[in-house]
Amino acid sequence: MTEQTNVETHPVSEYLAINSDLPINVEGTKNLEDILVEMADDTNLGDDFSKRDYFYLALVGLIIPFILMIWGWFL
């Protein structure tokens, strides 16, 4: 185990110091912060699913694939 890569020979702090001069997109960072603030607001979450929505989810996710699987088995 005498052969090491460059990353293994440098401490983490030294590795971060080498790569800390990367350019940062300030406008993109601000847009991301705005999006995260809006997502954290409870008023933007929307309504819960209704019984009808759960029925359609079960139909499309469970019942129809089960029918197709049985149908494909007998073909």
PyMOL commands that place a pseudoatom at each C-alpha (Angstrom):
pseudoatom trace, name=CA, resn=MET, resi=1, chain=A, elem=C, hetatm=0, pos=[0.000, 0.000, 0.000]
pseudoatom trace, name=CA, resn=THR, resi=2, chain=A, elem=C, hetatm=0, pos=[2.802, 2.392, -0.761]
pseudoatom trace, name=CA, resn=GLU, resi=3, chain=A, elem=C, hetatm=0, pos=[1.113, 3.863, -3.832]
pseudoatom trace, name=CA, resn=GLN, resi=4, chain=A, elem=C, hetatm=0, pos=[-1.333, 6.626, -2.937]
pseudoatom trace, name=CA, resn=THR, resi=5, chain=A, elem=C, hetatm=0, pos=[-3.301, 8.995, -5.064]
pseudoatom trace, name=CA, resn=ASN, resi=6, chain=A, elem=C, hetatm=0, pos=[-2.913, 12.754, -4.772]
pseudoatom trace, name=CA, resn=VAL, resi=7, chain=A, elem=C, hetatm=0, pos=[-6.208, 13.073, -2.916]
pseudoatom trace, name=CA, resn=GLU, resi=8, chain=A, elem=C, hetatm=0, pos=[-5.116, 10.563, -0.275]
pseudoatom trace, name=CA, resn=THR, resi=9, chain=A, elem=C, hetatm=0, pos=[-1.859, 12.361, 0.450]
pseudoatom trace, name=CA, resn=HIS, resi=10, chain=A, elem=C, hetatm=0, pos=[-3.459, 15.792, 1.064]
pseudoatom trace, name=CA, resn=PRO, resi=11, chain=A, elem=C, hetatm=0, pos=[-5.398, 16.566, 4.232]
pseudoatom trace, name=CA, resn=VAL, resi=12, chain=A, elem=C, hetatm=0, pos=[-9.010, 17.577, 3.696]
pseudoatom trace, name=CA, resn=SER, resi=13, chain=A, elem=C, hetatm=0, pos=[-8.443, 21.169, 4.767]
pseudoatom trace, name=CA, resn=GLU, resi=14, chain=A, elem=C, hetatm=0, pos=[-5.590, 21.527, 2.294]
pseudoatom trace, name=CA, resn=TYR, resi=15, chain=A, elem=C, hetatm=0, pos=[-7.750, 19.975, -0.455]
pseudoatom trace, name=CA, resn=LEU, resi=16, chain=A, elem=C, hetatm=0, pos=[-10.561, 22.436, 0.284]
pseudoatom trace, name=CA, resn=ALA, resi=17, chain=A, elem=C, hetatm=0, pos=[-8.121, 25.351, 0.336]
pseudoatom trace, name=CA, resn=ILE, resi=18, chain=A, elem=C, hetatm=0, pos=[-6.865, 24.378, -3.114]
pseudoatom trace, name=CA, resn=ASN, resi=19, chain=A, elem=C, hetatm=0, pos=[-10.390, 24.229, -4.584]
pseudoatom trace, name=CA, resn=SER, resi=20, chain=A, elem=C, hetatm=0, pos=[-11.853, 27.242, -2.756]
pseudoatom trace, name=CA, resn=ASP, resi=21, chain=A, elem=C, hetatm=0, pos=[-11.034, 29.652, -5.581]
pseudoatom trace, name=CA, resn=LEU, resi=22, chain=A, elem=C, hetatm=0, pos=[-13.783, 28.280, -7.840]
pseudoatom trace, name=CA, resn=PRO, resi=23, chain=A, elem=C, hetatm=0, pos=[-16.118, 30.923, -9.289]
pseudoatom trace, name=CA, resn=ILE, resi=24, chain=A, elem=C, hetatm=0, pos=[-19.540, 31.184, -7.655]
pseudoatom trace, name=CA, resn=ASN, resi=25, chain=A, elem=C, hetatm=0, pos=[-22.648, 32.185, -9.566]
pseudoatom trace, name=CA, resn=VAL, resi=26, chain=A, elem=C, hetatm=0, pos=[-24.125, 34.748, -7.151]
pseudoatom trace, name=CA, resn=GLU, resi=27, chain=A, elem=C, hetatm=0, pos=[-27.322, 35.245, -9.178]
pseudoatom trace, name=CA, resn=GLY, resi=28, chain=A, elem=C, hetatm=0, pos=[-27.975, 31.502, -9.339]
pseudoatom trace, name=CA, resn=THR, resi=29, chain=A, elem=C, hetatm=0, pos=[-27.312, 31.165, -5.625]
pseudoatom trace, name=CA, resn=LYS, resi=30, chain=A, elem=C, hetatm=0, pos=[-29.800, 33.939, -4.850]
pseudoatom trace, name=CA, resn=ASN, resi=31, chain=A, elem=C, hetatm=0, pos=[-32.436, 32.292, -7.057]
pseudoatom trace, name=CA, resn=LEU, resi=32, chain=A, elem=C, hetatm=0, pos=[-31.850, 28.982, -5.288]
pseudoatom trace, name=CA, resn=GLU, resi=33, chain=A, elem=C, hetatm=0, pos=[-32.224, 30.664, -1.888]
pseudoatom trace, name=CA, resn=ASP, resi=34, chain=A, elem=C, hetatm=0, pos=[-35.512, 32.252, -3.004]
pseudoatom trace, name=CA, resn=ILE, resi=35, chain=A, elem=C, hetatm=0, pos=[-36.814, 28.875, -4.210]
pseudoatom trace, name=CA, resn=LEU, resi=36, chain=A, elem=C, hetatm=0, pos=[-35.856, 27.198, -0.926]
pseudoatom trace, name=CA, resn=VAL, resi=37, chain=A, elem=C, hetatm=0, pos=[-37.586, 29.921, 1.102]
pseudoatom trace, name=CA, resn=GLU, resi=38, chain=A, elem=C, hetatm=0, pos=[-40.771, 29.493, -0.962]
pseudoatom trace, name=CA, resn=MET, resi=39, chain=A, elem=C, hetatm=0, pos=[-40.663, 25.721, -0.551]
pseudoatom trace, name=CA, resn=ALA, resi=40, chain=A, elem=C, hetatm=0, pos=[-40.288, 26.035, 3.220]
pseudoatom trace, name=CA, resn=ASP, resi=41, chain=A, elem=C, hetatm=0, pos=[-43.443, 28.159, 3.472]
pseudoatom trace, name=CA, resn=ASP, resi=42, chain=A, elem=C, hetatm=0, pos=[-46.419, 26.019, 4.567]
pseudoatom trace, name=CA, resn=THR, resi=43, chain=A, elem=C, hetatm=0, pos=[-48.901, 28.059, 2.533]
pseudoatom trace, name=CA, resn=ASN, resi=44, chain=A, elem=C, hetatm=0, pos=[-47.276, 26.876, -0.719]
pseudoatom trace, name=CA, resn=LEU, resi=45, chain=A, elem=C, hetatm=0, pos=[-47.684, 23.171, 0.033]
pseudoatom trace, name=CA, resn=GLY, resi=46, chain=A, elem=C, hetatm=0, pos=[-51.149, 22.763, -1.432]
pseudoatom trace, name=CA, resn=ASP, resi=47, chain=A, elem=C, hetatm=0, pos=[-53.988, 20.486, -0.394]
pseudoatom trace, name=CA, resn=ASP, resi=48, chain=A, elem=C, hetatm=0, pos=[-53.824, 16.851, 0.627]
pseudoatom trace, name=CA, resn=PHE, resi=49, chain=A, elem=C, hetatm=0, pos=[-55.039, 14.085, -1.662]
pseudoatom trace, name=CA, resn=SER, resi=50, chain=A, elem=C, hetatm=0, pos=[-58.757, 13.371, -1.623]
pseudoatom trace, name=CA, resn=LYS, resi=51, chain=A, elem=C, hetatm=0, pos=[-60.337, 9.897, -1.587]
pseudoatom trace, name=CA, resn=ARG, resi=52, chain=A, elem=C, hetatm=0, pos=[-60.860, 10.187, -5.331]
pseudoatom trace, name=CA, resn=ASP, resi=53, chain=A, elem=C, hetatm=0, pos=[-57.164, 10.950, -5.870]
pseudoatom trace, name=CA, resn=TYR, resi=54, chain=A, elem=C, hetatm=0, pos=[-56.159, 7.935, -3.763]
pseudoatom trace, name=CA, resn=PHE, resi=55, chain=A, elem=C, hetatm=0, pos=[-58.543, 5.771, -5.799]
pseudoatom trace, name=CA, resn=TYR, resi=56, chain=A, elem=C, hetatm=0, pos=[-56.950, 6.883, -9.070]
pseudoatom trace, name=CA, resn=LEU, resi=57, chain=A, elem=C, hetatm=0, pos=[-53.439, 6.370, -7.657]
pseudoatom trace, name=CA, resn=ALA, resi=58, chain=A, elem=C, hetatm=0, pos=[-54.336, 2.834, -6.568]
pseudoatom trace, name=CA, resn=LEU, resi=59, chain=A, elem=C, hetatm=0, pos=[-56.014, 2.126, -9.900]
pseudoatom trace, name=CA, resn=VAL, resi=60, chain=A, elem=C, hetatm=0, pos=[-53.088, 3.307, -12.005]
pseudoatom trace, name=CA, resn=GLY, resi=61, chain=A, elem=C, hetatm=0, pos=[-50.332, 2.059, -9.686]
pseudoatom trace, name=CA, resn=LEU, resi=62, chain=A, elem=C, hetatm=0, pos=[-51.699, -1.287, -8.504]
pseudoatom trace, name=CA, resn=ILE, resi=63, chain=A, elem=C, hetatm=0, pos=[-54.840, -2.566, -10.195]
pseudoatom trace, name=CA, resn=ILE, resi=64, chain=A, elem=C, hetatm=0, pos=[-54.044, -1.872, -13.868]
pseudoatom trace, name=CA, resn=PRO, resi=65, chain=A, elem=C, hetatm=0, pos=[-50.471, -3.273, -13.615]
pseudoatom trace, name=CA, resn=PHE, resi=66, chain=A, elem=C, hetatm=0, pos=[-51.853, -6.363, -11.853]
pseudoatom trace, name=CA, resn=ILE, resi=67, chain=A, elem=C, hetatm=0, pos=[-54.401, -6.914, -14.634]
pseudoatom trace, name=CA, resn=LEU, resi=68, chain=A, elem=C, hetatm=0, pos=[-51.726, -6.456, -17.299]
pseudoatom trace, name=CA, resn=MET, resi=69, chain=A, elem=C, hetatm=0, pos=[-49.413, -8.875, -15.496]
pseudoatom trace, name=CA, resn=ILE, resi=70, chain=A, elem=C, hetatm=0, pos=[-52.116, -11.565, -15.304]
pseudoatom trace, name=CA, resn=TRP, resi=71, chain=A, elem=C, hetatm=0, pos=[-53.105, -10.938, -18.928]
pseudoatom trace, name=CA, resn=GLY, resi=72, chain=A, elem=C, hetatm=0, pos=[-49.461, -11.219, -20.061]
pseudoatom trace, name=CA, resn=TRP, resi=73, chain=A, elem=C, hetatm=0, pos=[-49.046, -14.454, -18.105]
pseudoatom trace, name=CA, resn=PHE, resi=74, chain=A, elem=C, hetatm=0, pos=[-51.839, -16.154, -20.073]
pseudoatom trace, name=CA, resn=LEU, resi=75, chain=A, elem=C, hetatm=0, pos=[-50.747, -14.955, -23.525]
for i in range(1, 75): cmd.bond("trace and resi %d" % i, "trace and resi %d" % (i + 1))
show_as sticks, trace
zoom trace
